[in-house]
Amino acid sequence: MTSVIKSLANGQLGTTKATLYTAPASTYAIVKHVKLTNTTSSMVKCNLYFKASGGTSRRIIPYDMELEAYASFKSDSETLEPADIIEGDANSGSAVDFVISGIENS
């Protein structure tokens, strides 16, 4: 099994729940953290979810977590099996940057 430490994904949260990262086929991933940064001067509400392959989205942070102006938040780690997904959304588009870092084992 080969382990690679890397940036798994990055971008901005949209206003509808969308996939941020999917563990590749035949790969287990350890998401060390998801960092959210509000790039605006207003408070933004954010949501992050874990979705097991073929399963239902489950919240991994509180519902509509408030991220103050220019503030950052870093989540705890998650373990993903092949095809498991991290999803997210915010109440304001193009306001919250995200970076997902971790390890992929294939």
MOPAC internal coordinates of N, CA, C and O (Angstrom, degrees):
PM7 1SCF
backbone

  N    0.0000 0     0.00 0     0.00 0    0    0    0
  C    1.4558 1     0.00 0     0.00 0    1    0    0
  C    1.5230 1   108.11 1     0.00 0    2    1    0
  O    1.2310 1   120.59 1   -48.93 1    3    2    1
  N    1.3370 1   116.48 1   131.07 1    3    2    1
  C    1.4511 1   122.92 1   179.21 1    5    3    2
  C    1.5162 1   109.60 1  -101.62 1    6    5    3
  O    1.2310 1   120.15 1   -49.97 1    7    6    5
  N    1.3410 1   117.31 1   130.03 1    7    6    5
  C    1.4601 1   122.47 1   177.52 1    9    7    6
  C    1.5189 1   109.42 1  -108.29 1   10    9    7
  O    1.2310 1   120.89 1   -46.97 1   11   10    9
  N    1.3385 1   115.91 1   133.03 1   11   10    9
  C    1.4512 1   121.41 1   179.32 1   13   11   10
  C    1.5214 1   108.55 1  -128.20 1   14   13   11
  O    1.2310 1   120.28 1   -57.81 1   15   14   13
  N    1.3455 1   117.06 1   122.19 1   15   14   13
  C    1.4613 1   122.68 1   175.22 1   17   15   14
  C    1.5222 1   106.57 1   -86.53 1   18   17   15
  O    1.2310 1   120.40 1   -51.52 1   19   18   17
  N    1.3461 1   116.84 1   128.48 1   19   18   17
  C    1.4513 1   117.81 1  -174.67 1   21   19   18
  C    1.5190 1   112.56 1  -162.77 1   22   21   19
  O    1.2310 1   121.42 1   -11.70 1   23   22   21
  N    1.3142 1   114.89 1   168.30 1   23   22   21
  C    1.4536 1   121.50 1   167.43 1   25   23   22
  C    1.5201 1   105.47 1   -77.90 1   26   25   23
  O    1.2310 1   120.08 1   -60.65 1   27   26   25
  N    1.3122 1   117.46 1   119.35 1   27   26   25
  C    1.4601 1   121.73 1  -175.25 1   29   27   26
  C    1.5215 1   112.54 1   -84.18 1   30   29   27
  O    1.2310 1   120.33 1   146.72 1   31   30   29
  N    1.3320 1   116.98 1   -33.28 1   31   30   29
  C    1.4665 1   120.97 1  -179.43 1   33   31   30
  C    1.5190 1   109.43 1  -168.52 1   34   33   31
  O    1.2310 1   121.10 1   -21.38 1   35   34   33
  N    1.3338 1   115.49 1   158.62 1   35   34   33
  C    1.4668 1   120.94 1   173.51 1   37   35   34
  C    1.5149 1   108.75 1  -157.14 1   38   37   35
  O    1.2310 1   120.72 1   -21.19 1   39   38   37
  N    1.3143 1   116.24 1   158.81 1   39   38   37
  C    1.4605 1   121.07 1   179.98 1   41   39   38
  C    1.5086 1   110.78 1   161.94 1   42   41   39
  O    1.2310 1   120.82 1    29.97 1   43   42   41
  N    1.3338 1   116.04 1  -150.03 1   43   42   41
  C    1.4540 1   122.25 1   177.72 1   45   43   42
  C    1.5212 1   109.73 1  -128.11 1   46   45   43
  O    1.2310 1   120.74 1   -35.89 1   47   46   45
  N    1.3325 1   116.19 1   144.11 1   47   46   45
  C    1.4588 1   120.77 1   176.08 1   49   47   46
  C    1.5201 1   109.18 1   -71.70 1   50   49   47
  O    1.2310 1   120.79 1   -41.73 1   51   50   49
  N    1.3199 1   116.09 1   138.27 1   51   50   49
  C    1.4546 1   121.79 1   174.03 1   53   51   50
  C    1.5099 1   110.78 1   -95.09 1   54   53   51
  O    1.2310 1   120.56 1     1.59 1   55   54   53
  N    1.3192 1   116.53 1  -178.41 1   55   54   53
  C    1.4633 1   120.66 1  -178.46 1   57   55   54
  C    1.5301 1   113.02 1   -87.04 1   58   57   55
  O    1.2310 1   120.18 1   172.83 1   59   58   57
  N    1.3246 1   117.25 1    -7.17 1   59   58   57
  C    1.4638 1   120.28 1   173.97 1   61   59   58
  C    1.5239 1   108.61 1  -121.23 1   62   61   59
  O    1.2310 1   120.72 1   -31.11 1   63   62   61
  N    1.3220 1   116.23 1   148.89 1   63   62   61
  C    1.4610 1   120.85 1  -178.83 1   65   63   62
  C    1.5230 1   109.81 1   -57.38 1   66   65   63
  O    1.2310 1   121.02 1   -52.22 1   67   66   65
  N    1.3352 1   115.65 1   127.78 1   67   66   65
  C    1.4572 1   120.78 1  -178.66 1   69   67   66
  C    1.5225 1   109.44 1  -142.42 1   70   69   67
  O    1.2310 1   120.89 1   -21.25 1   71   70   69
  N    1.3258 1   115.91 1   158.75 1   71   70   69
  C    1.4571 1   121.87 1   177.63 1   73   71   70
  C    1.5258 1   109.92 1   -71.31 1   74   73   71
  O    1.2310 1   121.05 1   -51.33 1   75   74   73
  N    1.3322 1   115.59 1   128.67 1   75   74   73
  C    1.4605 1   121.71 1   175.60 1   77   75   74
  C    1.5235 1   111.24 1   -99.45 1   78   77   75
  O    1.2310 1   120.80 1   144.31 1   79   78   77
  N    1.3418 1   116.08 1   -35.69 1   79   78   77
  C    1.4677 1   121.64 1  -179.37 1   81   79   78
  C    1.5125 1   108.84 1  -155.27 1   82   81   79
  O    1.2310 1   120.86 1   -40.82 1   83   82   81
  N    1.3337 1   115.96 1   139.18 1   83   82   81
  C    1.4606 1   122.83 1   173.77 1   85   83   82
  C    1.5187 1   108.51 1  -124.85 1   86   85   83
  O    1.2310 1   120.03 1   -52.57 1   87   86   85
  N    1.3292 1   117.55 1   127.43 1   87   86   85
  C    1.4634 1   120.76 1   175.87 1   89   87   86
  C    1.5268 1   108.13 1   -64.09 1   90   89   87
  O    1.2310 1   119.93 1   -51.95 1   91   90   89
  N    1.3318 1   117.74 1   128.05 1   91   90   89
  C    1.4673 1   120.78 1  -178.52 1   93   91   90
  C    1.5349 1   112.22 1   -63.04 1   94   93   91
  O    1.2310 1   121.31 1   -18.63 1   95   94   93
  N    1.3353 1   115.09 1   161.37 1   95   94   93
  C    1.4684 1   121.26 1   176.49 1   97   95   94
  C    1.5216 1   110.00 1   -57.36 1   98   97   95
  O    1.2310 1   120.17 1   -37.29 1   99   98   97
  N    1.2981 1   117.27 1   142.71 1   99   98   97
  C    1.4727 1   124.43 1   179.25 1  101   99   98
  C    1.5274 1   112.88 1    59.08 1  102  101   99
  O    1.2310 1   120.33 1  -155.34 1  103  102  101
  N    1.3354 1   116.97 1    24.66 1  103  102  101
  C    1.4682 1   121.35 1  -177.75 1  105  103  102
  C    1.5191 1   110.24 1  -132.49 1  106  105  103
  O    1.2310 1   121.22 1   -46.82 1  107  106  105
  N    1.3134 1   115.28 1   133.18 1  107  106  105
  C    1.4551 1   121.94 1   171.83 1  109  107  106
  C    1.5119 1   106.64 1  -100.66 1  110  109  107
  O    1.2310 1   120.29 1   -38.00 1  111  110  109
  N    1.3322 1   117.05 1   142.00 1  111  110  109
  C    1.4582 1   120.51 1  -178.33 1  113  111  110
  C    1.5203 1   109.85 1  -127.80 1  114  113  111
  O    1.2310 1   121.48 1   -36.55 1  115  114  113
  N    1.3070 1   114.77 1   143.45 1  115  114  113
  C    1.4563 1   121.67 1   170.78 1  117  115  114
  C    1.5251 1   105.34 1  -113.12 1  118  117  115
  O    1.2310 1   120.91 1   -70.17 1  119  118  117
  N    1.3177 1   115.87 1   109.83 1  119  118  117
  C    1.4563 1   120.63 1   176.49 1  121  119  118
  C    1.5250 1   105.90 1   -83.38 1  122  121  119
  O    1.2310 1   120.97 1   -72.92 1  123  122  121
  N    1.3258 1   115.75 1   107.08 1  123  122  121
  C    1.4680 1   120.29 1  -177.63 1  125  123  122
  C    1.5221 1   110.70 1   -70.02 1  126  125  123
  O    1.2310 1   120.49 1   140.14 1  127  126  125
  N    1.3354 1   116.66 1   -39.86 1  127  126  125
  C    1.4571 1   119.72 1   172.86 1  129  127  126
  C    1.5188 1   111.48 1  -164.45 1  130  129  127
  O    1.2310 1   122.57 1   -25.34 1  131  130  129
  N    1.3247 1   112.68 1   154.66 1  131  130  129
  C    1.4589 1   121.52 1   168.78 1  133  131  130
  C    1.5148 1   104.70 1  -114.47 1  134  133  131
  O    1.2310 1   120.55 1   -59.79 1  135  134  133
  N    1.3249 1   116.55 1   120.21 1  135  134  133
  C    1.4630 1   120.51 1   178.99 1  137  135  134
  C    1.5143 1   108.28 1  -104.74 1  138  137  135
  O    1.2310 1   120.89 1   -52.70 1  139  138  137
  N    1.3302 1   115.90 1   127.30 1  139  138  137
  C    1.4563 1   123.33 1   176.18 1  141  139  138
  C    1.5171 1   108.09 1  -110.94 1  142  141  139
  O    1.2310 1   120.05 1   -45.22 1  143  142  141
  N    1.3283 1   117.50 1   134.78 1  143  142  141
  C    1.4609 1   121.62 1   178.10 1  145  143  142
  C    1.5227 1   109.28 1  -132.25 1  146  145  143
  O    1.2310 1   121.38 1   -58.37 1  147  146  145
  N    1.3273 1   114.97 1   121.63 1  147  146  145
  C    1.4605 1   121.40 1   176.21 1  149  147  146
  C    1.5273 1   107.45 1   -78.06 1  150  149  147
  O    1.2310 1   120.05 1   -60.75 1  151  150  149
  N    1.3179 1   117.51 1   119.25 1  151  150  149
  C    1.4658 1   121.89 1  -176.86 1  153  151  150
  C    1.5288 1   112.16 1   -97.31 1  154  153  151
  O    1.2310 1   120.33 1  -170.96 1  155  154  153
  N    1.3283 1   116.97 1     9.04 1  155  154  153
  C    1.4642 1   120.67 1  -176.30 1  157  155  154
  C    1.5314 1   111.50 1  -114.47 1  158  157  155
  O    1.2310 1   121.45 1    -7.63 1  159  158  157
  N    1.3359 1   114.84 1   172.37 1  159  158  157
  C    1.4656 1   121.26 1  -179.62 1  161  159  158
  C    1.5237 1   112.35 1   -90.97 1  162  161  159
  O    1.2310 1   120.12 1  -170.60 1  163  162  161
  N    1.3323 1   117.38 1     9.40 1  163  162  161
  C    1.4648 1   122.38 1   179.27 1  165  163  162
  C    1.5203 1   110.59 1  -123.03 1  166  165  163
  O    1.2310 1   120.65 1   -25.83 1  167  166  165
  N    1.3313 1   116.37 1   154.17 1  167  166  165
  C    1.4571 1   121.81 1   175.62 1  169  167  166
  C    1.5309 1   108.99 1   -65.83 1  170  169  167
  O    1.2310 1   120.46 1   -38.83 1  171  170  169
  N    1.3411 1   116.72 1   141.17 1  171  170  169
  C    1.4539 1   122.73 1   177.78 1  173  171  170
  C    1.5293 1   108.41 1  -127.08 1  174  173  171
  O    1.2310 1   120.68 1   -37.21 1  175  174  173
  N    1.3300 1   116.30 1   142.79 1  175  174  173
  C    1.4630 1   121.37 1   176.19 1  177  175  174
  C    1.5208 1   108.63 1   -97.01 1  178  177  175
  O    1.2310 1   120.58 1   -48.56 1  179  178  177
  N    1.3515 1   116.49 1   131.44 1  179  178  177
  C    1.4653 1   122.65 1  -175.42 1  181  179  178
  C    1.5259 1   110.79 1  -125.42 1  182  181  179
  O    1.2310 1   121.26 1   -24.95 1  183  182  181
  N    1.3332 1   115.20 1   155.05 1  183  182  181
  C    1.4588 1   122.73 1   174.62 1  185  183  182
  C    1.5184 1   109.12 1  -137.84 1  186  185  183
  O    1.2310 1   120.52 1   -39.75 1  187  186  185
  N    1.3261 1   116.62 1   140.25 1  187  186  185
  C    1.4590 1   123.04 1   172.91 1  189  187  186
  C    1.5243 1   107.93 1  -127.30 1  190  189  187
  O    1.2310 1   121.04 1   -35.73 1  191  190  189
  N    1.3353 1   115.61 1   144.27 1  191  190  189
  C    1.4592 1   121.35 1  -177.08 1  193  191  190
  C    1.5251 1   110.44 1  -136.05 1  194  193  191
  O    1.2310 1   121.08 1   -27.73 1  195  194  193
  N    1.3297 1   115.53 1   152.27 1  195  194  193
  C    1.4633 1   124.04 1   168.45 1  197  195  194
  C    1.5229 1   106.03 1  -111.00 1  198  197  195
  O    1.2310 1   120.50 1   -44.89 1  199  198  197
  N    1.3317 1   116.65 1   135.11 1  199  198  197
  C    1.4569 1   120.65 1   177.44 1  201  199  198
  C    1.5223 1   108.69 1  -131.47 1  202  201  199
  O    1.2310 1   120.67 1   -68.39 1  203  202  201
  N    1.3256 1   116.32 1   111.61 1  203  202  201
  C    1.4614 1   120.83 1   176.23 1  205  203  202
  C    1.5193 1   108.72 1   -65.67 1  206  205  203
  O    1.2310 1   120.52 1   -31.21 1  207  206  205
  N    1.3273 1   116.60 1   148.79 1  207  206  205
  C    1.4580 1   121.43 1  -179.65 1  209  207  206
  C    1.5233 1   110.75 1   -50.52 1  210  209  207
  O    1.2310 1   120.63 1   -59.86 1  211  210  209
  N    1.3189 1   116.41 1   120.14 1  211  210  209
  C    1.4557 1   121.10 1  -179.84 1  213  211  210
  C    1.5119 1   114.71 1    75.51 1  214  213  211
  O    1.2310 1   120.23 1  -174.11 1  215  214  213
  N    1.3273 1   117.16 1     5.89 1  215  214  213
  C    1.4607 1   121.21 1  -175.76 1  217  215  214
  C    1.5189 1   113.59 1  -103.09 1  218  217  215
  O    1.2310 1   121.69 1    20.92 1  219  218  217
  N    1.3087 1   114.36 1  -159.08 1  219  218  217
  C    1.4622 1   123.26 1  -178.25 1  221  219  218
  C    1.5216 1   109.68 1  -108.12 1  222  221  219
  O    1.2310 1   120.18 1   -36.57 1  223  222  221
  N    1.3209 1   117.27 1   143.43 1  223  222  221
  C    1.4683 1   121.82 1   177.24 1  225  223  222
  C    1.5246 1   109.92 1   -63.69 1  226  225  223
  O    1.2310 1   121.10 1   -45.18 1  227  226  225
  N    1.3334 1   115.50 1   134.82 1  227  226  225
  C    1.4714 1   122.57 1   177.64 1  229  227  226
  C    1.5225 1   108.53 1  -125.75 1  230  229  227
  O    1.2310 1   120.53 1   -44.74 1  231  230  229
  N    1.3085 1   116.59 1   135.26 1  231  230  229
  C    1.4684 1   120.86 1  -179.33 1  233  231  230
  C    1.5234 1   111.14 1   -66.37 1  234  233  231
  O    1.2310 1   121.36 1   -38.96 1  235  234  233
  N    1.3465 1   115.00 1   141.04 1  235  234  233
  C    1.4683 1   119.19 1   175.23 1  237  235  234
  C    1.5299 1   111.34 1  -119.49 1  238  237  235
  O    1.2310 1   120.63 1   179.24 1  239  238  237
  N    1.3422 1   116.40 1    -0.76 1  239  238  237
  C    1.4649 1   121.86 1   169.09 1  241  239  238
  C    1.5280 1   106.35 1  -136.96 1  242  241  239
  O    1.2310 1   119.55 1   -15.22 1  243  242  241
  N    1.3325 1   118.47 1   164.78 1  243  242  241
  C    1.4709 1   119.44 1  -179.34 1  245  243  242
  C    1.5343 1   112.44 1   -59.14 1  246  245  243
  O    1.2310 1   121.06 1   -29.39 1  247  246  245
  N    1.3223 1   115.58 1   150.61 1  247  246  245
  C    1.4595 1   122.79 1   178.13 1  249  247  246
  C    1.5284 1   110.54 1   -54.87 1  250  249  247
  O    1.2310 1   120.39 1   -49.79 1  251  250  249
  N    1.3339 1   116.86 1   130.21 1  251  250  249
  C    1.4668 1   123.18 1   178.94 1  253  251  250
  C    1.5294 1   112.30 1    46.72 1  254  253  251
  O    1.2310 1   121.45 1  -129.85 1  255  254  253
  N    1.3378 1   114.84 1    50.15 1  255  254  253
  C    1.4671 1   119.87 1   178.53 1  257  255  254
  C    1.5297 1   109.06 1   -57.94 1  258  257  255
  O    1.2310 1   120.75 1   -51.58 1  259  258  257
  N    1.3234 1   116.18 1   128.42 1  259  258  257
  C    1.4542 1   121.00 1  -178.46 1  261  259  258
  C    1.5218 1   110.70 1   -82.90 1  262  261  259
  O    1.2310 1   121.18 1   -55.10 1  263  262  261
  N    1.3144 1   115.34 1   124.90 1  263  262  261
  C    1.4588 1   122.19 1   177.94 1  265  263  262
  C    1.5272 1   106.25 1  -112.67 1  266  265  263
  O    1.2310 1   121.28 1   -70.99 1  267  266  265
  N    1.3202 1   115.15 1   109.01 1  267  266  265
  C    1.4705 1   120.74 1  -176.00 1  269  267  266
  C    1.5239 1   111.79 1   -62.15 1  270  269  267
  O    1.2310 1   120.43 1   -15.13 1  271  270  269
  N    1.3071 1   116.79 1   164.87 1  271  270  269
  C    1.4649 1   123.19 1  -179.96 1  273  271  270
  C    1.5205 1   110.49 1   -52.84 1  274  273  271
  O    1.2310 1   120.81 1   -50.23 1  275  274  273
  N    1.3237 1   116.06 1   129.77 1  275  274  273
  C    1.4692 1   125.02 1   176.91 1  277  275  274
  C    1.5321 1   113.95 1    58.93 1  278  277  275
  O    1.2310 1   119.75 1  -163.74 1  279  278  277
  N    1.3116 1   118.08 1    16.26 1  279  278  277
  C    1.4669 1   121.79 1  -179.30 1  281  279  278
  C    1.5267 1   110.72 1   -92.03 1  282  281  279
  O    1.2310 1   121.22 1   -18.63 1  283  282  281
  N    1.3365 1   115.27 1   161.37 1  283  282  281
  C    1.4610 1   122.43 1   176.25 1  285  283  282
  C    1.5177 1   109.74 1  -123.42 1  286  285  283
  O    1.2310 1   121.10 1   -23.37 1  287  286  285
  N    1.3278 1   115.50 1   156.63 1  287  286  285
  C    1.4548 1   123.61 1   177.02 1  289  287  286
  C    1.5144 1   107.53 1  -139.00 1  290  289  287
  O    1.2310 1   120.31 1   -41.05 1  291  290  289
  N    1.3270 1   117.01 1   138.95 1  291  290  289
  C    1.4578 1   121.11 1   177.08 1  293  291  290
  C    1.5181 1   108.72 1  -123.41 1  294  293  291
  O    1.2310 1   120.36 1   -55.08 1  295  294  293
  N    1.3430 1   116.92 1   124.92 1  295  294  293
  C    1.4606 1   122.16 1  -177.84 1  297  295  294
  C    1.5215 1   111.04 1   -82.81 1  298  297  295
  O    1.2310 1   121.41 1   -14.17 1  299  298  297
  N    1.3239 1   114.91 1   165.83 1  299  298  297
  C    1.4540 1   122.15 1   172.90 1  301  299  298
  C    1.5215 1   109.56 1   -73.87 1  302  301  299
  O    1.2310 1   120.35 1    -8.88 1  303  302  301
  N    1.3269 1   116.95 1   171.12 1  303  302  301
  C    1.4610 1   120.93 1  -177.47 1  305  303  302
  C    1.5292 1   111.63 1   -78.67 1  306  305  303
  O    1.2310 1   121.52 1   -24.36 1  307  306  305
  N    1.3217 1   114.70 1   155.64 1  307  306  305
  C    1.4589 1   123.88 1   176.88 1  309  307  306
  C    1.5273 1   107.85 1  -132.48 1  310  309  307
  O    1.2310 1   120.33 1   -31.96 1  311  310  309
  N    1.3282 1   116.97 1   148.04 1  311  310  309
  C    1.4583 1   121.66 1   174.92 1  313  311  310
  C    1.5206 1   108.10 1  -108.09 1  314  313  311
  O    1.2310 1   120.74 1   -52.49 1  315  314  313
  N    1.3349 1   116.18 1   127.51 1  315  314  313
  C    1.4526 1   121.45 1  -177.33 1  317  315  314
  C    1.5196 1   110.53 1  -116.78 1  318  317  315
  O    1.2310 1   120.95 1   -42.01 1  319  318  317
  N    1.3239 1   115.78 1   137.99 1  319  318  317
  C    1.4494 1   122.34 1   171.95 1  321  319  318
  C    1.5298 1   107.66 1   -92.28 1  322  321  319
  O    1.2310 1   119.85 1   -10.21 1  323  322  321
  N    1.3320 1   117.89 1   169.79 1  323  322  321
  C    1.4649 1   119.34 1   179.78 1  325  323  322
  C    1.5361 1   111.93 1   -51.15 1  326  325  323
  O    1.2310 1   120.92 1   -46.00 1  327  326  325
  N    1.3276 1   115.86 1   134.00 1  327  326  325
  C    1.4686 1   125.72 1   178.20 1  329  327  326
  C    1.5276 1   114.46 1    72.42 1  330  329  327
  O    1.2310 1   118.99 1  -175.48 1  331  330  329
  N    1.3387 1   119.54 1     4.52 1  331  330  329
  C    1.4603 1   120.96 1   171.59 1  333  331  330
  C    1.5262 1   108.29 1   -71.05 1  334  333  331
  O    1.2310 1   120.56 1   -25.04 1  335  334  333
  N    1.3328 1   116.53 1   154.96 1  335  334  333
  C    1.4663 1   121.70 1  -170.03 1  337  335  334
  C    1.5231 1   111.23 1  -131.14 1  338  337  335
  O    1.2310 1   121.00 1   -34.47 1  339  338  337
  N    1.3373 1   115.69 1   145.53 1  339  338  337
  C    1.4593 1   123.39 1   166.37 1  341  339  338
  C    1.5267 1   105.82 1  -107.89 1  342  341  339
  O    1.2310 1   120.45 1   -50.71 1  343  342  341
  N    1.3332 1   116.75 1   129.29 1  343  342  341
  C    1.4617 1   122.17 1  -178.84 1  345  343  342
  C    1.5223 1   109.37 1  -122.82 1  346  345  343
  O    1.2310 1   120.49 1   -17.24 1  347  346  345
  N    1.3288 1   116.67 1   162.76 1  347  346  345
  C    1.4508 1   120.18 1   177.63 1  349  347  346
  C    1.5091 1   113.22 1  -161.44 1  350  349  347
  O    1.2310 1   121.18 1   -15.64 1  351  350  349
  N    1.3364 1   115.34 1   164.36 1  351  350  349
  C    1.4518 1   122.50 1   174.17 1  353  351  350
  C    1.5205 1   109.49 1  -160.59 1  354  353  351
  O    1.2310 1   121.15 1   -12.59 1  355  354  353
  N    1.3259 1   115.40 1   167.41 1  355  354  353
  C    1.4670 1   122.31 1   177.35 1  357  355  354
  C    1.5206 1   107.95 1  -144.85 1  358  357  355
  O    1.2310 1   120.52 1   -18.66 1  359  358  357
  N    1.3269 1   116.61 1   161.34 1  359  358  357
  C    1.4638 1   118.83 1  -179.43 1  361  359  358
  C    1.5269 1   112.20 1   -82.48 1  362  361  359
  O    1.2310 1   120.39 1   177.93 1  363  362  361
  N    1.3288 1   116.85 1    -2.07 1  363  362  361
  C    1.4572 1   121.43 1   178.35 1  365  363  362
  C    1.5256 1   108.33 1  -137.96 1  366  365  363
  O    1.2310 1   120.25 1   -60.98 1  367  366  365
  N    1.3159 1   117.13 1   119.02 1  367  366  365
  C    1.4547 1   120.98 1  -178.53 1  369  367  366
  C    1.5151 1   112.61 1   -71.13 1  370  369  367
  O    1.2310 1   120.64 1   -30.08 1  371  370  369
  N    1.3168 1   116.38 1   149.92 1  371  370  369
  C    1.4750 1   123.97 1   178.48 1  373  371  370
  C    1.5261 1   112.82 1    58.79 1  374  373  371
  O    1.2310 1   120.25 1  -153.86 1  375  374  373
  N    1.3246 1   117.12 1    26.14 1  375  374  373
  C    1.4640 1   120.91 1  -179.59 1  377  375  374
  C    1.5203 1   112.52 1  -109.08 1  378  377  375
  O    1.2310 1   120.13 1   154.96 1  379  378  377
  N    1.3347 1   117.35 1   -25.04 1  379  378  377
  C    1.4637 1   121.13 1  -174.32 1  381  379  378
  C    1.5236 1   110.19 1  -121.87 1  382  381  379
  O    1.2310 1   120.93 1   -63.47 1  383  382  381
  N    1.3356 1   115.82 1   116.53 1  383  382  381
  C    1.4598 1   121.79 1   173.48 1  385  383  382
  C    1.5247 1   108.68 1   -82.50 1  386  385  383
  O    1.2310 1   120.56 1   -31.77 1  387  386  385
  N    1.3420 1   116.54 1   148.23 1  387  386  385
  C    1.4647 1   119.76 1   173.92 1  389  387  386
  C    1.5213 1   110.28 1  -132.35 1  390  389  387
  O    1.2310 1   121.23 1   -31.14 1  391  390  389
  N    1.3271 1   115.25 1   148.86 1  391  390  389
  C    1.4594 1   123.17 1   172.12 1  393  391  390
  C    1.5207 1   106.38 1  -135.33 1  394  393  391
  O    1.2310 1   120.77 1   -51.40 1  395  394  393
  N    1.3366 1   116.13 1   128.60 1  395  394  393
  C    1.4633 1   121.52 1   177.74 1  397  395  394
  C    1.5256 1   106.85 1  -113.61 1  398  397  395
  O    1.2310 1   120.72 1   -57.74 1  399  398  397
  N    1.3334 1   116.22 1   122.26 1  399  398  397
  C    1.4632 1   122.10 1  -179.18 1  401  399  398
  C    1.5143 1   109.55 1  -120.29 1  402  401  399
  O    1.2310 1   120.98 1   -31.09 1  403  402  401
  N    1.3223 1   115.72 1   148.91 1  403  402  401
  C    1.4509 1   118.12 1   178.83 1  405  403  402
  C    1.5015 1   114.22 1   175.24 1  406  405  403
  O    1.2310 1   121.26 1    24.79 1  407  406  405
  N    1.3222 1   115.20 1  -155.21 1  407  406  405
  C    1.4541 1   123.42 1  -175.17 1  409  407  406
  C    1.5259 1   108.49 1  -130.29 1  410  409  407
  O    1.2310 1   120.73 1   -46.82 1  411  410  409
  N    1.3286 1   116.21 1   133.18 1  411  410  409
  C    1.4522 1   120.71 1   172.96 1  413  411  410
  C    1.5268 1   108.12 1  -110.08 1  414  413  411
  O    1.2310 1   120.79 1   -47.87 1  415  414  413
  N    1.3263 1   116.09 1   132.13 1  415  414  413
  C    1.4663 1   123.39 1   177.86 1  417  415  414
  C    1.5164 1   108.77 1  -115.77 1  418  417  415
  O    1.2310 1   120.75 1   -62.71 1  419  418  417
  N    1.3354 1   116.17 1   117.29 1  419  418  417
  C    1.4710 1   118.51 1  -179.72 1  421  419  418
  C    1.5173 1   110.11 1  -126.79 1  422  421  419
  O    1.2310 1   120.10 1   180.00 1  423  422  421

